[in-house]
């Protein structure tokens, strides 16, 4: 699923391919199942992406975000 700038996503869970240690790192960064984040910016060549999860702003590679099971959500009007 391509990620779009200014789109909101909800984290449904983690891929089975993610190692337990890396899963702990993602959880420590605030990327919890059920949490929502917004893609703020995408680098000119498409990688990395800046996301905002709560009050935390992160730069993550596409391969890291591919380890998350995501669902796009509509913005509240």
Helices and strands as residue ranges (DSSP letters): E 8-14, H 20-28, E 36-42, E 49-53, E 56-60, H 62-65, E 68-73
